[in-house]
Amino acid sequence: MAMRRMETRPLGSTGIAVSLLGLGTVKIGRNEGVKYPRGFDLPDDAAVVALLEEARTLGITLLDTAPAYGESEQRLGRLLPGRREDWVIVSKAGEWFAGGQSRFDFSPDAIQASVEESLRRLRTDHLDAVLLHSDGADEAGSRFLPAAERLQRLKAQGKLRATGFSGKTAAGGLHLLPHVDLLMVTYNPGHRDERPVIAAAAAAGRGVLVKKALASGHLADPAAALAEIAAIPGISGIVVGTLSRENLRANAAAVMPAAGR
């Protein structure tokens, strides 16, 4: 039986619908300073387009990118097939990667400059969501609040549709929850610490995107992990990066109910 089209879910109360499986795009732009089990070469333009076309065929609309992902934003801006409205583009702000290391700046002016540069690189007049790309330091303090406020201002200006926080701790996610529209959390069979964040976000009407669902490629049973996460109440989308069209199809099949396969 042919696999049915990808499920879409509401991104909290933002009014945005996202595909349950999202495509992470770090691997189309950066291959240094990453934590995958094997090294890889960056794909050529034809391979990127083929991957994006495969995603579109599967009903995947959610794309995750960031300034810290090397050439990812620029390549998406040049190569994205179809219409802009066919895609939900989530980017980030606060982290840059150059010379083999990350640099962080969460000052409001740096956040605004980052968003405006992302708009130029992606060749679009708006981003569907921008997340603060946390370095994990002092997440439960006041450090990120001015940056979150600036994102809200940029949202009011129409430059983005939703604001968010991509954190590294449960305490940070819970602290930022009232100040953003969605959270990106780490969740996989070896890291379930942020389950309370998912529940709190769902109760508050916030969207939840999951990162590192496959522990950066280190899991023995990816399909089981994806199926487990897809069944958790409150999950809006699961972002998984790959350069393989075969893996993309397998990941899509894993989040489908058995009757839909």
C-alpha positions in Angstrom: 0.0 0.0 0.0 1.3 3.4 -0.9 2.2 5.6 2.1 -0.3 8.4 2.7 0.7 12.0 2.7 2.6 13.4 5.7 0.5 14.4 8.7 0.4 18.1 9.5 0.0 19.5 13.0 -0.6 23.0 14.4 2.5 24.8 15.7 0.9 25.7 19.0 -1.5 28.7 18.7 0.6 30.4 16.0 -1.8 29.6 13.2 1.0 27.9 11.4 0.7 24.2 10.4 3.8 22.1 10.0 4.6 18.6 8.7 5.1 16.1 11.5 8.5 15.3 10.1 10.8 18.3 9.3 14.0 18.3 7.4 17.1 19.7 9.2 19.5 21.3 6.8 22.8 21.6 8.7 24.3 19.0 6.4 23.8 21.0 3.3 25.8 23.9 4.6 28.4 22.7 7.2 30.5 19.6 7.8 33.0 20.8 10.4 32.4 20.9 14.1 29.5 18.5 13.9 28.7 15.5 16.1 27.7 12.9 13.6 29.3 9.4 13.7 30.8 9.7 10.2 32.2 12.6 8.2 30.6 13.7 5.0 31.1 15.9 2.0 28.7 18.8 1.4 26.3 17.9 -1.4 26.3 19.6 -4.8 23.4 21.8 -5.9 21.7 19.0 -7.8 21.8 16.7 -4.8 20.3 19.4 -2.6 17.5 20.1 -5.1 16.8 16.3 -5.3 16.6 16.1 -1.5 14.2 19.0 -1.3 12.0 17.6 -4.1 11.9 14.3 -2.3 10.8 16.1 0.9 8.1 17.9 -1.1 6.8 14.7 -2.6 6.6 13.2 0.9 4.6 16.2 2.1 7.4 17.5 4.3 6.9 21.3 4.6 9.0 22.1 7.7 12.6 23.2 7.0 15.0 23.9 9.9 18.1 26.1 9.2 20.3 28.6 11.0 23.1 31.1 10.5 25.3 28.7 12.4 24.7 26.0 9.7 27.4 27.4 7.3 25.9 27.9 3.8 22.5 26.3 4.6 20.5 29.5 4.4 22.2 30.7 1.3 21.7 27.4 -0.5 18.0 27.2 0.5 17.5 30.7 -0.8 19.0 29.8 -4.2 17.6 26.3 -4.6 14.3 25.9 -2.8 11.8 24.4 -5.3 8.2 25.4 -5.6 6.5 28.4 -4.1 7.7 30.1 -0.9 4.3 29.4 0.7 4.8 25.7 0.2 7.4 25.7 2.9 7.6 26.6 6.6 11.1 28.0 7.2 12.4 28.0 10.7 15.7 29.7 11.3 17.6 30.8 14.4 19.5 33.8 15.8 22.3 34.3 18.3 24.8 31.8 17.1 27.3 32.1 14.2 29.9 29.6 13.1 33.2 30.6 11.5 36.8 29.5 11.6 35.8 26.2 13.1 34.0 27.5 16.2 30.7 29.1 17.3 30.3 32.7 18.4 27.3 33.8 20.4 25.7 37.2 20.8 22.2 37.6 22.2 22.1 41.4 22.4 18.8 42.7 20.9 20.7 44.5 18.1 22.6 41.4 17.2 19.4 39.4 17.1 17.8 41.9 14.8 20.8 42.1 12.5 20.8 38.3 12.3 17.1 38.1 11.3 17.6 40.7 8.6 20.6 38.9 7.2 18.7 35.6 7.3 15.9 37.2 5.2 18.5 38.3 2.7 20.2 34.9 2.5 16.9 33.0 2.2 15.6 35.6 -0.4 12.3 36.0 1.4 10.3 38.8 3.0 9.4 36.8 6.1 10.6 33.8 8.2 7.9 31.5 9.6 9.7 31.3 12.9 13.0 32.4 14.4 14.4 30.7 17.5 17.0 31.9 19.9 19.9 29.5 19.4 21.0 29.0 23.0 24.6 28.1 24.1 23.1 26.6 27.2 24.5 29.3 29.6 22.3 30.9 32.2 19.1 29.8 30.5 17.0 30.1 33.6 18.1 33.7 34.2 17.3 37.0 32.5 20.0 36.7 29.8 17.7 35.8 26.9 14.6 37.9 27.8 15.7 41.1 25.9 16.4 39.0 22.8 13.0 37.3 23.1 11.4 40.8 23.4 13.2 41.9 20.2 12.0 38.9 18.3 8.4 39.8 19.4 9.0 43.3 18.0 10.3 41.9 14.7 7.2 39.7 14.6 5.0 42.8 15.0 6.8 44.3 12.0 5.9 41.2 9.9 9.5 39.9 9.5 8.6 36.7 11.2 5.4 34.9 12.1 6.5 33.2 15.4 9.2 33.5 18.0 10.9 30.6 19.8 13.7 29.3 21.9 16.0 26.4 21.1 17.5 25.5 24.5 19.7 22.9 26.1 18.0 22.5 29.5 14.6 21.8 30.9 14.9 24.7 33.2 15.7 27.0 30.3 12.7 25.8 28.3 10.3 26.3 31.2 11.7 29.8 31.9 11.4 31.0 28.4 8.0 29.4 27.7 6.0 32.5 28.6 8.1 34.7 26.4 8.0 32.9 23.1 5.5 31.2 20.8 7.3 27.8 20.5 10.1 25.8 21.9 12.6 23.4 20.3 13.6 20.7 22.8 16.0 17.7 22.7 14.2 14.4 23.0 15.3 10.8 22.2 15.4 7.4 24.0 18.6 8.4 25.7 17.4 11.9 26.7 13.9 12.3 28.1 14.8 15.0 30.6 12.7 17.6 28.7 9.4 15.7 28.7 8.0 18.1 31.4 8.8 21.0 29.0 6.7 19.4 26.3 3.8 18.9 28.6 4.0 22.5 29.9 4.3 23.9 26.4 1.2 21.9 25.3 -0.8 23.1 28.2 0.2 26.7 27.4 -0.7 26.5 23.8 2.9 26.7 22.6 4.4 24.8 19.7 7.0 22.2 20.3 9.7 21.1 17.8 12.0 18.2 18.6 15.7 18.2 17.8 18.3 15.4 18.1 15.5 12.9 17.8 18.0 10.3 16.5 20.8 11.5 18.8 22.7 12.9 15.8 22.7 9.6 14.1 23.9 7.5 17.0 20.7 5.4 17.6 20.4 1.8 16.6 16.7 1.9 15.9 15.7 5.3 14.4 12.3 4.1 13.4 11.3 3.2 16.9 12.6 6.5 18.3 10.6 8.5 15.7 7.4 6.5 16.3 7.8 7.1 20.1 8.2 10.8 19.7 5.4 11.2 17.2 3.0 9.7 19.8 3.8 12.2 22.5 1.0 14.7 23.1 2.0 18.2 22.3 4.6 17.5 19.7 4.2 19.7 16.6 7.1 18.5 14.5 10.3 16.4 14.6 13.3 17.8 12.8 15.7 15.2 11.4 18.7 16.1 9.2 19.8 13.8 6.4 21.4 14.0 3.0 19.9 10.6 1.9 16.6 10.5 0.1 16.3 6.8 1.2 16.7 7.8 4.9 14.2 10.6 4.4 11.6 8.2 3.1 12.3 5.8 6.0 11.9 8.6 8.5 8.7 9.6 6.9 7.4 6.1 7.1 8.4 5.8 10.7 6.1 8.7 11.9 3.1 7.3 10.0 0.5 5.2 11.8 0.7 1.5 10.8 -2.6 1.7 8.9 -1.2 4.5 6.7 1.9 2.6 5.5 
